[in-house]
Amino acid sequence: MKSSTRPALLWAAPAIAALALLSGCASTLDQRGLEQRTAQAIGRSVGQFSITDRAEETGGRINYTVNTLDGMAYRCYLYGATGFQKAMSFGQTPHSDAICTAMVASKSGSSSPAAAAPAAAPAPAARGRSAGPECNALLKAAGRC
């Protein structure tokens, strides 16, 4: 009885180990989770954008492009916990937040991230060298106020 089950175990054990290792490298984040994290990162509601060019790297990094209904484009990435990471942490490894960058359109492009972005605060040097409420210890040490 032992001799008939041994060849099956010798064949099955490496196959199961290979499957576990191969599936452990892919992210376990689903499309809904990706959309929720992206909505938070770009300040839009789910459904106001589409996700394209999704590509997964080893280690759980997901790179993708986001196109909004009003023509804005973003390149985003996040890290999703892999199957191996979840197994080793008993399911306690969280996925990261999405990190997105607005893409600047070419001269012929239609999206204008600069128009949608709030105006930047003036540099400390442009505000003058007074020690007003904008001046903190770091700016003082740099000689900017």
Summary of the structure (lengths in Angstrom):
residues: 145
radius of gyration: 24.6
end to end distance: 85.9
largest distance: 89.8
contacts: 340
relative contact order: 0.12
helix: 34%
strand: 20%
